[in-house]
Amino acid sequence: MEIILQDSNVKSITKDIDFTYHKENLVYNNETIRILKPIQVKGKVVVSQGVADVKLSVNTRMLHTCSRCLEQFEQDLELIVDEKVSKNEQEDGNIITLEEGNILDLRDVVLNNIYLAFPFKILCKEDCRGLCQTCGTNLNHEQCSCRSDEIDPRLSALKDMFKEV
């Protein structure tokens, strides 16, 4: 969905937004995230003097891979987009300037906000225990019998440092 930003004699133009964005995958931190439910976008865009005030709600369902245990899990994403976009550079630092042209593609705005909503590391649950570094057992499902007190030989000189304190 595209909105044309242009200076006009009209005081403001309001456009109700309601569309579905069909996208199969996103790539985030070199991981592919499948989109299970099309991205639903609803809201309103008010264009006044070349500045678009974008207020949208975005809903979808995604299939992630946990960064710690590598298990796949589904997660709903619901977010609110509240941005101002202009075709001309503005003094207000809160207004985003289009790089070129005067057409605002709302799909780009939605995707940018989805990426910004992702945490640095995507986890299946906050207290995910991950995989054993020795045997690869998923520690969320079972405990392994590997020794956890083994010290990397490169760091062995540091193990006694804290005993003196």
Rosetta constraint file for C-alpha pairs under 8 A:
AtomPair CA 1 CA 19 HARMONIC 7.75 0.50
AtomPair CA 1 CA 105 HARMONIC 5.86 0.50
AtomPair CA 1 CA 106 HARMONIC 5.58 0.50
AtomPair CA 1 CA 107 HARMONIC 6.46 0.50
AtomPair CA 2 CA 103 HARMONIC 6.36 0.50
AtomPair CA 2 CA 104 HARMONIC 5.49 0.50
AtomPair CA 2 CA 105 HARMONIC 4.37 0.50
AtomPair CA 2 CA 106 HARMONIC 5.94 0.50
AtomPair CA 3 CA 103 HARMONIC 5.67 0.50
AtomPair CA 3 CA 104 HARMONIC 4.99 0.50
AtomPair CA 3 CA 105 HARMONIC 6.39 0.50
AtomPair CA 3 CA 106 HARMONIC 7.41 0.50
AtomPair CA 4 CA 102 HARMONIC 5.82 0.50
AtomPair CA 4 CA 103 HARMONIC 4.53 0.50
AtomPair CA 4 CA 104 HARMONIC 6.14 0.50
AtomPair CA 5 CA 47 HARMONIC 7.01 0.50
AtomPair CA 5 CA 50 HARMONIC 5.11 0.50
AtomPair CA 5 CA 51 HARMONIC 6.87 0.50
AtomPair CA 5 CA 52 HARMONIC 7.09 0.50
AtomPair CA 5 CA 86 HARMONIC 7.20 0.50
AtomPair CA 5 CA 87 HARMONIC 6.55 0.50
AtomPair CA 5 CA 102 HARMONIC 5.10 0.50
AtomPair CA 5 CA 103 HARMONIC 5.97 0.50
AtomPair CA 5 CA 104 HARMONIC 6.97 0.50
AtomPair CA 6 CA 49 HARMONIC 7.10 0.50
AtomPair CA 6 CA 50 HARMONIC 4.91 0.50
AtomPair CA 6 CA 87 HARMONIC 7.78 0.50
AtomPair CA 6 CA 102 HARMONIC 6.60 0.50
AtomPair CA 7 CA 48 HARMONIC 7.87 0.50
AtomPair CA 7 CA 49 HARMONIC 5.10 0.50
AtomPair CA 7 CA 50 HARMONIC 4.95 0.50
AtomPair CA 8 CA 49 HARMONIC 6.64 0.50
AtomPair CA 8 CA 50 HARMONIC 7.85 0.50
AtomPair CA 10 CA 48 HARMONIC 7.91 0.50
AtomPair CA 11 CA 48 HARMONIC 6.06 0.50
AtomPair CA 11 CA 49 HARMONIC 7.10 0.50
AtomPair CA 12 CA 46 HARMONIC 6.71 0.50
AtomPair CA 12 CA 47 HARMONIC 5.50 0.50
AtomPair CA 12 CA 48 HARMONIC 4.34 0.50
AtomPair CA 12 CA 49 HARMONIC 7.16 0.50
AtomPair CA 13 CA 46 HARMONIC 5.63 0.50
AtomPair CA 13 CA 47 HARMONIC 5.16 0.50
AtomPair CA 13 CA 48 HARMONIC 6.53 0.50
AtomPair CA 14 CA 44 HARMONIC 7.05 0.50
AtomPair CA 14 CA 45 HARMONIC 5.81 0.50
AtomPair CA 14 CA 46 HARMONIC 4.39 0.50
AtomPair CA 14 CA 47 HARMONIC 6.41 0.50
AtomPair CA 15 CA 44 HARMONIC 5.75 0.50
AtomPair CA 15 CA 45 HARMONIC 5.25 0.50
AtomPair CA 15 CA 46 HARMONIC 6.35 0.50
AtomPair CA 16 CA 42 HARMONIC 7.75 0.50
AtomPair CA 16 CA 43 HARMONIC 6.01 0.50
AtomPair CA 16 CA 44 HARMONIC 4.53 0.50
AtomPair CA 16 CA 45 HARMONIC 6.49 0.50
AtomPair CA 17 CA 41 HARMONIC 7.18 0.50
AtomPair CA 17 CA 42 HARMONIC 5.19 0.50
AtomPair CA 17 CA 43 HARMONIC 4.98 0.50
AtomPair CA 17 CA 44 HARMONIC 5.34 0.50
AtomPair CA 17 CA 45 HARMONIC 7.12 0.50
AtomPair CA 17 CA 56 HARMONIC 7.82 0.50
AtomPair CA 18 CA 40 HARMONIC 7.69 0.50
AtomPair CA 18 CA 41 HARMONIC 5.67 0.50
AtomPair CA 18 CA 42 HARMONIC 4.39 0.50
AtomPair CA 18 CA 43 HARMONIC 6.62 0.50
AtomPair CA 19 CA 40 HARMONIC 6.26 0.50
AtomPair CA 19 CA 41 HARMONIC 5.41 0.50
AtomPair CA 19 CA 42 HARMONIC 6.65 0.50
AtomPair CA 20 CA 38 HARMONIC 6.29 0.50
AtomPair CA 20 CA 39 HARMONIC 5.58 0.50
AtomPair CA 20 CA 40 HARMONIC 4.69 0.50
AtomPair CA 20 CA 41 HARMONIC 6.06 0.50
AtomPair CA 21 CA 38 HARMONIC 5.88 0.50
AtomPair CA 21 CA 39 HARMONIC 4.96 0.50
AtomPair CA 21 CA 40 HARMONIC 6.46 0.50
AtomPair CA 21 CA 41 HARMONIC 7.51 0.50
AtomPair CA 21 CA 107 HARMONIC 7.30 0.50
AtomPair CA 22 CA 38 HARMONIC 5.05 0.50
AtomPair CA 22 CA 39 HARMONIC 6.39 0.50
AtomPair CA 23 CA 35 HARMONIC 6.77 0.50
AtomPair CA 23 CA 38 HARMONIC 6.77 0.50
AtomPair CA 23 CA 39 HARMONIC 7.60 0.50
AtomPair CA 24 CA 34 HARMONIC 5.99 0.50
AtomPair CA 24 CA 35 HARMONIC 5.35 0.50
AtomPair CA 24 CA 36 HARMONIC 7.62 0.50
AtomPair CA 25 CA 32 HARMONIC 6.40 0.50
AtomPair CA 25 CA 33 HARMONIC 5.46 0.50
AtomPair CA 25 CA 34 HARMONIC 4.50 0.50
AtomPair CA 25 CA 35 HARMONIC 5.55 0.50
AtomPair CA 26 CA 32 HARMONIC 5.77 0.50
AtomPair CA 26 CA 33 HARMONIC 5.07 0.50
AtomPair CA 26 CA 34 HARMONIC 6.54 0.50
AtomPair CA 26 CA 35 HARMONIC 7.47 0.50
AtomPair CA 27 CA 31 HARMONIC 5.43 0.50
AtomPair CA 27 CA 32 HARMONIC 4.58 0.50
AtomPair CA 27 CA 33 HARMONIC 6.00 0.50
AtomPair CA 28 CA 32 HARMONIC 6.53 0.50
AtomPair CA 28 CA 33 HARMONIC 7.21 0.50
AtomPair CA 28 CA 115 HARMONIC 7.50 0.50
AtomPair CA 31 CA 65 HARMONIC 7.76 0.50
AtomPair CA 32 CA 64 HARMONIC 7.81 0.50
AtomPair CA 33 CA 62 HARMONIC 6.68 0.50
AtomPair CA 33 CA 63 HARMONIC 5.82 0.50
AtomPair CA 33 CA 64 HARMONIC 5.35 0.50
AtomPair CA 33 CA 65 HARMONIC 7.51 0.50
AtomPair CA 34 CA 62 HARMONIC 5.65 0.50
AtomPair CA 34 CA 63 HARMONIC 5.06 0.50
AtomPair CA 34 CA 64 HARMONIC 6.99 0.50
AtomPair CA 35 CA 60 HARMONIC 7.40 0.50
AtomPair CA 35 CA 61 HARMONIC 6.14 0.50
AtomPair CA 35 CA 62 HARMONIC 4.50 0.50
AtomPair CA 35 CA 63 HARMONIC 6.33 0.50
AtomPair CA 36 CA 60 HARMONIC 7.55 0.50
AtomPair CA 36 CA 61 HARMONIC 5.40 0.50
AtomPair CA 36 CA 62 HARMONIC 5.26 0.50
AtomPair CA 36 CA 63 HARMONIC 6.62 0.50
AtomPair CA 37 CA 60 HARMONIC 5.43 0.50
AtomPair CA 37 CA 61 HARMONIC 5.13 0.50
AtomPair CA 37 CA 62 HARMONIC 7.13 0.50
AtomPair CA 38 CA 60 HARMONIC 6.09 0.50
AtomPair CA 38 CA 61 HARMONIC 7.72 0.50
AtomPair CA 39 CA 58 HARMONIC 6.76 0.50
AtomPair CA 39 CA 59 HARMONIC 5.77 0.50
AtomPair CA 39 CA 60 HARMONIC 4.81 0.50
AtomPair CA 39 CA 61 HARMONIC 7.92 0.50
AtomPair CA 40 CA 58 HARMONIC 5.65 0.50
AtomPair CA 40 CA 59 HARMONIC 5.18 0.50
AtomPair CA 40 CA 60 HARMONIC 6.39 0.50
AtomPair CA 41 CA 56 HARMONIC 6.52 0.50
AtomPair CA 41 CA 57 HARMONIC 5.79 0.50
AtomPair CA 41 CA 58 HARMONIC 4.79 0.50
AtomPair CA 41 CA 59 HARMONIC 6.79 0.50
AtomPair CA 42 CA 56 HARMONIC 5.47 0.50
AtomPair CA 42 CA 57 HARMONIC 5.39 0.50
AtomPair CA 42 CA 58 HARMONIC 6.80 0.50
AtomPair CA 43 CA 54 HARMONIC 7.91 0.50
AtomPair CA 43 CA 55 HARMONIC 5.65 0.50
AtomPair CA 43 CA 56 HARMONIC 4.18 0.50
AtomPair CA 43 CA 57 HARMONIC 6.07 0.50
AtomPair CA 44 CA 54 HARMONIC 6.34 0.50
AtomPair CA 44 CA 55 HARMONIC 5.46 0.50
AtomPair CA 44 CA 56 HARMONIC 6.30 0.50
AtomPair CA 45 CA 52 HARMONIC 6.35 0.50
AtomPair CA 45 CA 53 HARMONIC 5.57 0.50
AtomPair CA 45 CA 54 HARMONIC 4.66 0.50
AtomPair CA 45 CA 55 HARMONIC 6.25 0.50
AtomPair CA 46 CA 52 HARMONIC 5.56 0.50
AtomPair CA 46 CA 53 HARMONIC 5.14 0.50
AtomPair CA 46 CA 54 HARMONIC 6.76 0.50
AtomPair CA 47 CA 51 HARMONIC 5.53 0.50
AtomPair CA 47 CA 52 HARMONIC 4.28 0.50
AtomPair CA 47 CA 53 HARMONIC 6.32 0.50
AtomPair CA 48 CA 52 HARMONIC 6.51 0.50
AtomPair CA 50 CA 86 HARMONIC 5.82 0.50
AtomPair CA 50 CA 87 HARMONIC 6.49 0.50
AtomPair CA 50 CA 88 HARMONIC 7.59 0.50
AtomPair CA 51 CA 84 HARMONIC 6.62 0.50
AtomPair CA 51 CA 85 HARMONIC 5.60 0.50
AtomPair CA 51 CA 86 HARMONIC 4.44 0.50
AtomPair CA 51 CA 87 HARMONIC 7.21 0.50
AtomPair CA 52 CA 84 HARMONIC 5.48 0.50
AtomPair CA 52 CA 85 HARMONIC 5.09 0.50
AtomPair CA 52 CA 86 HARMONIC 6.25 0.50
AtomPair CA 53 CA 82 HARMONIC 7.51 0.50
AtomPair CA 53 CA 83 HARMONIC 6.05 0.50
AtomPair CA 53 CA 84 HARMONIC 4.53 0.50
AtomPair CA 53 CA 85 HARMONIC 6.64 0.50
AtomPair CA 54 CA 81 HARMONIC 7.06 0.50
AtomPair CA 54 CA 82 HARMONIC 5.63 0.50
AtomPair CA 54 CA 83 HARMONIC 5.17 0.50
AtomPair CA 54 CA 84 HARMONIC 5.92 0.50
AtomPair CA 54 CA 85 HARMONIC 7.60 0.50
AtomPair CA 55 CA 80 HARMONIC 7.32 0.50
AtomPair CA 55 CA 81 HARMONIC 5.48 0.50
AtomPair CA 55 CA 82 HARMONIC 4.63 0.50
AtomPair CA 55 CA 83 HARMONIC 6.71 0.50
AtomPair CA 56 CA 80 HARMONIC 5.79 0.50
AtomPair CA 56 CA 81 HARMONIC 4.91 0.50
AtomPair CA 56 CA 82 HARMONIC 6.67 0.50
AtomPair CA 57 CA 78 HARMONIC 7.32 0.50
AtomPair CA 57 CA 79 HARMONIC 5.89 0.50
AtomPair CA 57 CA 80 HARMONIC 4.59 0.50
AtomPair CA 57 CA 81 HARMONIC 6.12 0.50
AtomPair CA 58 CA 77 HARMONIC 7.68 0.50
AtomPair CA 58 CA 78 HARMONIC 5.62 0.50
AtomPair CA 58 CA 79 HARMONIC 5.31 0.50
AtomPair CA 58 CA 80 HARMONIC 6.28 0.50
AtomPair CA 58 CA 81 HARMONIC 7.50 0.50
AtomPair CA 58 CA 110 HARMONIC 7.44 0.50
AtomPair CA 59 CA 76 HARMONIC 7.42 0.50
AtomPair CA 59 CA 77 HARMONIC 5.64 0.50
AtomPair CA 59 CA 78 HARMONIC 4.61 0.50
AtomPair CA 59 CA 79 HARMONIC 6.78 0.50
AtomPair CA 60 CA 76 HARMONIC 5.90 0.50
AtomPair CA 60 CA 77 HARMONIC 5.35 0.50
AtomPair CA 60 CA 78 HARMONIC 6.79 0.50
AtomPair CA 61 CA 74 HARMONIC 6.93 0.50
AtomPair CA 61 CA 75 HARMONIC 5.68 0.50
AtomPair CA 61 CA 76 HARMONIC 4.30 0.50
AtomPair CA 61 CA 77 HARMONIC 5.90 0.50
AtomPair CA 62 CA 74 HARMONIC 5.60 0.50
AtomPair CA 62 CA 75 HARMONIC 5.42 0.50
AtomPair CA 62 CA 76 HARMONIC 6.32 0.50
AtomPair CA 62 CA 77 HARMONIC 7.40 0.50
AtomPair CA 63 CA 72 HARMONIC 6.62 0.50
AtomPair CA 63 CA 73 HARMONIC 5.65 0.50
AtomPair CA 63 CA 74 HARMONIC 4.50 0.50
AtomPair CA 63 CA 75 HARMONIC 6.50 0.50
AtomPair CA 64 CA 72 HARMONIC 5.53 0.50
AtomPair CA 64 CA 73 HARMONIC 5.46 0.50
AtomPair CA 64 CA 74 HARMONIC 6.21 0.50
AtomPair CA 64 CA 75 HARMONIC 7.39 0.50
AtomPair CA 64 CA 122 HARMONIC 7.49 0.50
AtomPair CA 65 CA 70 HARMONIC 5.51 0.50
AtomPair CA 65 CA 71 HARMONIC 5.59 0.50
AtomPair CA 65 CA 72 HARMONIC 4.35 0.50
AtomPair CA 65 CA 73 HARMONIC 6.37 0.50
AtomPair CA 65 CA 122 HARMONIC 7.36 0.50
AtomPair CA 65 CA 123 HARMONIC 7.69 0.50
AtomPair CA 65 CA 124 HARMONIC 7.60 0.50
AtomPair CA 66 CA 70 HARMONIC 4.73 0.50
AtomPair CA 66 CA 71 HARMONIC 5.48 0.50
AtomPair CA 66 CA 72 HARMONIC 6.22 0.50
AtomPair CA 66 CA 73 HARMONIC 7.37 0.50
AtomPair CA 66 CA 122 HARMONIC 5.64 0.50
AtomPair CA 66 CA 123 HARMONIC 4.61 0.50
AtomPair CA 66 CA 124 HARMONIC 5.21 0.50
AtomPair CA 67 CA 121 HARMONIC 6.04 0.50
AtomPair CA 67 CA 122 HARMONIC 5.65 0.50
AtomPair CA 67 CA 123 HARMONIC 5.75 0.50
AtomPair CA 68 CA 123 HARMONIC 6.75 0.50
AtomPair CA 68 CA 128 HARMONIC 6.89 0.50
AtomPair CA 68 CA 129 HARMONIC 7.13 0.50
AtomPair CA 68 CA 130 HARMONIC 4.32 0.50
AtomPair CA 68 CA 131 HARMONIC 6.61 0.50
AtomPair CA 69 CA 128 HARMONIC 7.25 0.50
AtomPair CA 69 CA 129 HARMONIC 7.25 0.50
AtomPair CA 69 CA 130 HARMONIC 4.05 0.50
AtomPair CA 69 CA 131 HARMONIC 5.28 0.50
AtomPair CA 69 CA 138 HARMONIC 6.16 0.50
AtomPair CA 69 CA 139 HARMONIC 7.98 0.50
AtomPair CA 69 CA 140 HARMONIC 7.96 0.50
AtomPair CA 70 CA 130 HARMONIC 7.79 0.50
AtomPair CA 71 CA 124 HARMONIC 7.50 0.50
AtomPair CA 72 CA 124 HARMONIC 7.69 0.50
AtomPair CA 73 CA 124 HARMONIC 6.26 0.50
AtomPair CA 79 CA 114 HARMONIC 7.85 0.50
AtomPair CA 79 CA 117 HARMONIC 7.80 0.50
AtomPair CA 81 CA 110 HARMONIC 7.43 0.50
AtomPair CA 81 CA 113 HARMONIC 6.86 0.50
AtomPair CA 83 CA 94 HARMONIC 7.92 0.50
AtomPair CA 83 CA 95 HARMONIC 7.22 0.50
AtomPair CA 83 CA 96 HARMONIC 7.65 0.50
AtomPair CA 84 CA 94 HARMONIC 7.08 0.50
AtomPair CA 84 CA 95 HARMONIC 4.92 0.50
AtomPair CA 84 CA 96 HARMONIC 6.14 0.50
AtomPair CA 85 CA 95 HARMONIC 5.40 0.50
AtomPair CA 85 CA 96 HARMONIC 4.63 0.50
AtomPair CA 85 CA 97 HARMONIC 5.76 0.50
AtomPair CA 85 CA 98 HARMONIC 6.96 0.50
AtomPair CA 85 CA 104 HARMONIC 7.96 0.50
AtomPair CA 86 CA 90 HARMONIC 7.50 0.50
AtomPair CA 86 CA 95 HARMONIC 6.64 0.50
AtomPair CA 86 CA 96 HARMONIC 6.15 0.50
AtomPair CA 86 CA 97 HARMONIC 4.93 0.50
AtomPair CA 86 CA 98 HARMONIC 6.15 0.50
AtomPair CA 87 CA 97 HARMONIC 5.54 0.50
AtomPair CA 87 CA 98 HARMONIC 5.01 0.50
AtomPair CA 87 CA 99 HARMONIC 7.67 0.50
AtomPair CA 87 CA 100 HARMONIC 7.50 0.50
AtomPair CA 87 CA 101 HARMONIC 7.01 0.50
AtomPair CA 87 CA 102 HARMONIC 5.49 0.50
AtomPair CA 88 CA 97 HARMONIC 6.14 0.50
AtomPair CA 88 CA 98 HARMONIC 7.34 0.50
AtomPair CA 89 CA 97 HARMONIC 5.71 0.50
AtomPair CA 90 CA 95 HARMONIC 6.68 0.50
AtomPair CA 90 CA 97 HARMONIC 7.49 0.50
AtomPair CA 98 CA 102 HARMONIC 7.25 0.50
AtomPair CA 98 CA 104 HARMONIC 7.41 0.50
AtomPair CA 105 CA 109 HARMONIC 6.86 0.50
AtomPair CA 106 CA 110 HARMONIC 6.13 0.50
AtomPair CA 107 CA 111 HARMONIC 6.13 0.50
AtomPair CA 108 CA 112 HARMONIC 6.05 0.50
AtomPair CA 109 CA 113 HARMONIC 6.30 0.50
AtomPair CA 110 CA 114 HARMONIC 6.22 0.50
AtomPair CA 111 CA 115 HARMONIC 6.27 0.50
AtomPair CA 112 CA 116 HARMONIC 6.24 0.50
AtomPair CA 113 CA 117 HARMONIC 6.15 0.50
AtomPair CA 114 CA 118 HARMONIC 6.73 0.50
AtomPair CA 118 CA 122 HARMONIC 7.19 0.50
AtomPair CA 123 CA 128 HARMONIC 6.87 0.50
AtomPair CA 124 CA 128 HARMONIC 6.68 0.50
AtomPair CA 128 CA 140 HARMONIC 6.59 0.50
AtomPair CA 129 CA 138 HARMONIC 7.78 0.50
AtomPair CA 129 CA 139 HARMONIC 5.59 0.50
AtomPair CA 129 CA 140 HARMONIC 5.67 0.50
AtomPair CA 130 CA 138 HARMONIC 6.02 0.50
AtomPair CA 130 CA 139 HARMONIC 5.81 0.50
AtomPair CA 130 CA 140 HARMONIC 6.74 0.50
AtomPair CA 131 CA 136 HARMONIC 5.22 0.50
AtomPair CA 131 CA 137 HARMONIC 5.40 0.50
AtomPair CA 131 CA 138 HARMONIC 4.57 0.50
AtomPair CA 131 CA 139 HARMONIC 5.60 0.50
AtomPair CA 132 CA 136 HARMONIC 4.68 0.50
AtomPair CA 132 CA 137 HARMONIC 5.24 0.50
AtomPair CA 132 CA 138 HARMONIC 6.58 0.50
AtomPair CA 132 CA 139 HARMONIC 6.50 0.50
AtomPair CA 132 CA 144 HARMONIC 7.46 0.50
AtomPair CA 134 CA 146 HARMONIC 6.86 0.50
AtomPair CA 135 CA 144 HARMONIC 7.81 0.50
AtomPair CA 135 CA 146 HARMONIC 7.30 0.50
AtomPair CA 137 CA 142 HARMONIC 7.30 0.50
AtomPair CA 137 CA 143 HARMONIC 7.61 0.50
AtomPair CA 137 CA 144 HARMONIC 6.45 0.50
AtomPair CA 138 CA 142 HARMONIC 6.54 0.50
AtomPair CA 138 CA 143 HARMONIC 7.95 0.50
AtomPair CA 139 CA 143 HARMONIC 5.56 0.50
AtomPair CA 139 CA 144 HARMONIC 7.29 0.50
AtomPair CA 151 CA 155 HARMONIC 6.89 0.50
AtomPair CA 151 CA 156 HARMONIC 6.20 0.50
AtomPair CA 152 CA 156 HARMONIC 6.33 0.50
AtomPair CA 155 CA 159 HARMONIC 7.09 0.50
AtomPair CA 156 CA 160 HARMONIC 7.98 0.50
AtomPair CA 157 CA 161 HARMONIC 7.58 0.50
AtomPair CA 158 CA 162 HARMONIC 7.80 0.50
AtomPair CA 159 CA 163 HARMONIC 7.88 0.50
AtomPair CA 160 CA 164 HARMONIC 7.32 0.50
AtomPair CA 161 CA 165 HARMONIC 7.73 0.50
